[in-house]
Amino acid sequence: MKLESYGRNLRRLGFEDEDLAGGGSDRLVDAMVACGGIDAAAERVVEHLEAGADHVAIRVLTEDPKRLPFPELDELAAALGL
């Protein structure tokens, strides 16, 4: 969010400077991150696809950022029927 290009894009989507301050407002974080496990993540992916997205970028956040999240991605793919 510190990059001006990100800020411009987020403002264009309706977020305000207050949303971008610090680590981001709850509203901004909720819009950007699906919390709650595999079902919540799958639901968010489906929401994007139903809204017209032709692709959805996914990044799994884990306790160890160096660990590749293959098990979680496999679980999400299964929840999406892929």
CYANA upper distance limits for C-alpha pairs under 8 A (distance plus 0.5 A):
  1 MET  CA      6 TYR  CA      6.17
  1 MET  CA      7 GLY  CA      6.41
  1 MET  CA     20 LEU  CA      6.95
  1 MET  CA     24 GLY  CA      8.35
  2 LYS  CA      6 TYR  CA      7.88
  2 LYS  CA      7 GLY  CA      7.68
  3 LEU  CA      7 GLY  CA      6.97
  4 GLU  CA      8 ARG  CA      6.63
  5 SER  CA      9 ASN  CA      6.76
  6 TYR  CA     10 LEU  CA      6.61
  7 GLY  CA     11 ARG  CA      6.53
  7 GLY  CA     20 LEU  CA      7.63
  8 ARG  CA     12 ARG  CA      6.61
  9 ASN  CA     13 LEU  CA      6.87
 10 LEU  CA     14 GLY  CA      7.08
 10 LEU  CA     15 PHE  CA      6.04
 10 LEU  CA     16 GLU  CA      8.34
 11 ARG  CA     15 PHE  CA      5.11
 11 ARG  CA     16 GLU  CA      6.18
 11 ARG  CA     17 ASP  CA      8.11
 15 PHE  CA     19 ASP  CA      6.49
 15 PHE  CA     20 LEU  CA      8.13
 15 PHE  CA     28 LEU  CA      7.84
 16 GLU  CA     20 LEU  CA      7.25
 17 ASP  CA     21 ALA  CA      6.86
 18 GLU  CA     24 GLY  CA      8.41
 18 GLU  CA     25 SER  CA      7.66
 19 ASP  CA     24 GLY  CA      5.85
 19 ASP  CA     25 SER  CA      5.09
 19 ASP  CA     26 ASP  CA      8.38
 19 ASP  CA     27 ARG  CA      7.66
 19 ASP  CA     28 LEU  CA      6.56
 20 LEU  CA     24 GLY  CA      5.28
 20 LEU  CA     25 SER  CA      7.12
 20 LEU  CA     28 LEU  CA      8.10
 21 ALA  CA     25 SER  CA      7.66
 24 GLY  CA     28 LEU  CA      6.46
 24 GLY  CA     29 VAL  CA      6.78
 25 SER  CA     29 VAL  CA      6.73
 26 ASP  CA     30 ASP  CA      6.41
 27 ARG  CA     31 ALA  CA      6.75
 28 LEU  CA     32 MET  CA      6.78
 29 VAL  CA     33 VAL  CA      6.26
 30 ASP  CA     34 ALA  CA      7.35
 30 ASP  CA     35 CYS  CA      8.38
 34 ALA  CA     40 ALA  CA      6.62
 34 ALA  CA     41 ALA  CA      5.78
 34 ALA  CA     44 ARG  CA      6.98
 35 CYS  CA     40 ALA  CA      6.87
 35 CYS  CA     41 ALA  CA      7.50
 36 GLY  CA     40 ALA  CA      5.88
 36 GLY  CA     41 ALA  CA      7.88
 37 GLY  CA     41 ALA  CA      6.79
 38 ILE  CA     42 ALA  CA      6.53
 38 ILE  CA     72 GLU  CA      8.24
 38 ILE  CA     75 GLU  CA      7.58
 38 ILE  CA     76 LEU  CA      6.26
 38 ILE  CA     79 ALA  CA      7.84
 39 ASP  CA     43 GLU  CA      6.58
 39 ASP  CA     76 LEU  CA      8.40
 39 ASP  CA     79 ALA  CA      7.64
 40 ALA  CA     44 ARG  CA      6.71
 41 ALA  CA     45 VAL  CA      6.78
 41 ALA  CA     76 LEU  CA      7.90
 42 ALA  CA     46 VAL  CA      6.74
 42 ALA  CA     76 LEU  CA      6.84
 42 ALA  CA     79 ALA  CA      6.93
 42 ALA  CA     80 LEU  CA      6.61
 43 GLU  CA     47 GLU  CA      6.68
 44 ARG  CA     48 HIS  CA      6.89
 45 VAL  CA     49 LEU  CA      6.85
 45 VAL  CA     56 VAL  CA      7.15
 46 VAL  CA     50 GLU  CA      6.47
 47 GLU  CA     51 ALA  CA      6.61
 48 HIS  CA     52 GLY  CA      7.08
 48 HIS  CA     53 ALA  CA      6.05
 48 HIS  CA     56 VAL  CA      7.60
 49 LEU  CA     53 ALA  CA      5.16
 49 LEU  CA     54 ASP  CA      6.92
 49 LEU  CA     55 HIS  CA      7.74
 49 LEU  CA     56 VAL  CA      8.03
 60 VAL  CA     69 PRO  CA      6.95
 60 VAL  CA     72 GLU  CA      7.83
 60 VAL  CA     73 LEU  CA      7.97
 61 LEU  CA     65 PRO  CA      7.57
 62 THR  CA     67 ARG  CA      8.12
 62 THR  CA     69 PRO  CA      7.81
 69 PRO  CA     73 LEU  CA      6.74
 70 PHE  CA     74 ASP  CA      6.51
 71 PRO  CA     75 GLU  CA      6.67
 72 GLU  CA     76 LEU  CA      6.63
 73 LEU  CA     77 ALA  CA      6.54
 74 ASP  CA     78 ALA  CA      6.70
 75 GLU  CA     79 ALA  CA      6.73
 76 LEU  CA     80 LEU  CA      6.73
 77 ALA  CA     81 GLY  CA      6.67
 77 ALA  CA     82 LEU  CA      5.53
 78 ALA  CA     82 LEU  CA      6.17
